[in-house]
Structure formats: C-alpha cells, structure tokens
Amino acid sequence: MPQLDTSTWFITIISSMITLFILFQLKISLQSFPLSPSSKTIQTSKTKNPWESKWTKIYLPLSSPLQ
C-alpha cells in the first residue's frame, strides 16, 4: 500500500488560509457603515408598582439582641 505524500499539505493549507483572509478582508472593506450613528432619545415612563407604595417589614433575626 503506497504512503500518502504529505509534503505539499503545508503550502496548501497556508495558501488557502491567506486566500480566505484576503477574501474576508475584501468582503468587510466593501461594506458601507454609517459615519456617525445618531442616538435615539428614549423616554422612560415611571410606572407605579404595587410594592413601591407599601412598606416592607424587616424582621430581626432571633439571635440579635433587642434595642
């Protein structure tokens, strides 16, 4: 059974990676992006939650002394 010749694999892999890199760089460089994106002003409306108008009871643990 003949052995597989792997002497050209290195140059094949390197050249394909370089080609892919160049293609992706070209693809990205041809994209058009807006120069200065404008920020939208978002108005936040304050909603009334039921727990905001009530007091919550905070209980001391049993091991703490009373003051």
Backbone bond lengths (Angstrom), bond angles and torsions (degrees), N, CA, C in turn:
res aa  C-N    CA-C-N  psi(-1)  N-CA   C-N-CA  omega(-1)  CA-C   N-CA-C  phi
1 M - - - 1.442 - - 1.536 107.96 -
2 P 1.328 117.46 125.88 1.467 118.72 -177.09 1.532 111.53 -74.87
3 Q 1.299 114.27 150.36 1.467 119.40 179.11 1.522 110.30 -82.32
4 L 1.320 114.63 150.22 1.454 120.49 179.43 1.523 109.09 -79.12
5 D 1.298 116.17 130.12 1.460 120.86 -179.14 1.528 109.00 -83.16
6 T 1.320 116.61 111.55 1.471 121.35 -176.85 1.515 111.89 -106.17
7 S 1.301 118.78 15.29 1.457 120.44 -176.38 1.522 112.47 -71.17
8 T 1.321 118.36 -24.70 1.465 120.44 -178.13 1.526 112.93 -96.34
9 W 1.324 117.07 -0.52 1.465 119.16 -176.87 1.522 112.08 -65.51
10 F 1.319 116.31 -39.27 1.462 119.52 -176.65 1.527 110.83 -61.24
11 I 1.289 117.39 -49.12 1.468 120.17 -177.99 1.525 110.88 -68.51
12 T 1.318 116.80 -31.81 1.464 120.24 178.15 1.526 110.64 -67.64
13 I 1.323 116.67 -45.53 1.473 120.83 -179.41 1.524 110.11 -66.49
14 I 1.310 118.29 -44.28 1.465 121.63 -179.30 1.529 111.00 -63.97
15 S 1.314 116.40 -43.87 1.466 118.65 -178.91 1.525 111.31 -67.69
16 S 1.328 117.82 -36.04 1.467 119.18 177.80 1.526 111.10 -69.24
17 M 1.326 117.54 -35.31 1.471 119.68 177.46 1.522 110.69 -67.43
18 I 1.318 117.04 -40.93 1.469 120.22 178.24 1.521 110.28 -64.46
19 T 1.308 116.59 -41.15 1.467 120.66 178.91 1.523 111.17 -63.31
20 L 1.324 116.23 -44.58 1.468 119.52 178.22 1.525 111.25 -63.39
21 F 1.321 116.25 -40.29 1.459 119.67 178.79 1.529 110.88 -61.44
22 I 1.321 116.75 -45.26 1.470 120.43 -179.87 1.523 110.58 -64.89
23 L 1.323 116.85 -41.40 1.462 119.31 179.41 1.523 111.96 -63.41
24 F 1.323 116.21 -42.54 1.468 118.98 178.93 1.523 111.62 -67.50
25 Q 1.321 116.70 -37.10 1.462 119.06 177.54 1.522 110.93 -64.06
26 L 1.309 116.66 -40.95 1.465 119.95 177.51 1.523 111.53 -65.61
27 K 1.313 115.41 -40.79 1.463 119.48 -179.95 1.528 111.00 -63.87
28 I 1.322 115.85 -41.35 1.463 119.77 -179.42 1.525 110.63 -71.57
29 S 1.321 117.40 -38.71 1.459 119.73 -177.14 1.527 112.55 -70.06
30 L 1.307 117.65 -22.01 1.462 120.16 179.52 1.531 112.74 -85.30
31 Q 1.307 117.00 -6.27 1.461 119.93 178.26 1.524 108.98 -75.41
32 S 1.305 115.59 143.54 1.467 119.20 178.37 1.529 109.22 -106.79
33 F 1.302 115.02 128.51 1.458 122.10 179.97 1.526 108.88 -115.56
34 P 1.310 118.24 149.00 1.470 119.20 175.96 1.525 110.38 -66.17
35 L 1.317 115.47 143.60 1.459 119.43 -175.61 1.519 112.54 -69.67
36 S 1.322 116.40 -51.33 1.454 118.23 178.94 1.528 108.82 -132.14
37 P 1.289 117.41 102.56 1.462 119.02 179.61 1.524 110.40 -68.50
38 S 1.291 115.75 134.05 1.456 119.71 -179.65 1.525 109.59 -89.16
39 S 1.299 115.21 140.23 1.456 119.17 -179.10 1.528 110.04 -88.38
40 K 1.295 114.70 135.95 1.459 119.89 178.95 1.522 109.16 -84.85
41 T 1.292 115.77 140.26 1.454 118.96 175.34 1.516 108.48 -87.85
42 I 1.291 114.79 124.39 1.455 120.92 -177.98 1.515 108.05 -105.46
43 Q 1.314 115.85 125.00 1.449 119.81 177.60 1.521 108.87 -91.83
44 T 1.306 113.81 123.95 1.458 118.02 179.30 1.516 108.21 -96.72
45 S 1.277 115.08 128.31 1.465 119.50 178.29 1.518 108.13 -100.86
46 K 1.310 115.29 131.55 1.453 120.80 -178.57 1.516 109.07 -81.20
47 T 1.315 115.42 116.08 1.461 119.39 178.38 1.514 109.46 -97.04
48 K 1.289 115.22 146.81 1.455 120.95 -178.34 1.524 108.86 -91.41
49 N 1.305 115.49 114.10 1.458 120.16 177.58 1.517 108.96 -92.59
50 P 1.307 117.57 148.46 1.477 118.86 -177.89 1.521 113.30 -65.30
51 W 1.323 118.79 -27.53 1.456 119.44 -179.04 1.521 113.03 -83.05
52 E 1.330 117.94 -7.95 1.457 119.12 179.07 1.527 111.92 -77.17
53 S 1.313 116.70 -28.53 1.459 119.11 -177.82 1.524 112.74 -89.87
54 K 1.317 118.49 -5.49 1.465 121.66 -177.68 1.523 109.80 -109.43
55 W 1.297 114.75 149.46 1.454 119.61 173.19 1.515 108.23 -87.75
56 T 1.299 115.09 142.66 1.458 118.05 174.94 1.515 108.18 -102.47
57 K 1.292 115.43 141.28 1.461 119.97 -179.34 1.515 108.99 -83.71
58 I 1.310 115.59 131.57 1.457 121.11 176.80 1.522 106.77 -109.51
59 Y 1.307 115.82 116.38 1.449 121.07 -178.36 1.516 109.83 -95.77
60 L 1.334 115.36 139.77 1.447 120.02 176.55 1.529 108.38 -77.37
61 P 1.302 116.55 147.97 1.462 116.95 174.27 1.533 110.54 -66.87
62 L 1.287 116.13 158.52 1.475 120.31 -175.42 1.518 112.28 -66.35
63 S 1.296 117.46 -26.67 1.457 119.07 -176.15 1.529 113.51 -81.68
64 S 1.322 117.75 -11.88 1.458 118.96 -178.25 1.538 109.95 -84.26
65 P 1.334 117.59 142.90 1.479 119.43 -178.75 1.519 111.12 -75.56
66 L 1.286 116.42 151.13 1.456 121.76 177.66 1.516 109.68 -75.26
67 Q 1.318 116.13 148.43 1.460 118.80 -179.92 1.508 110.03 -112.62
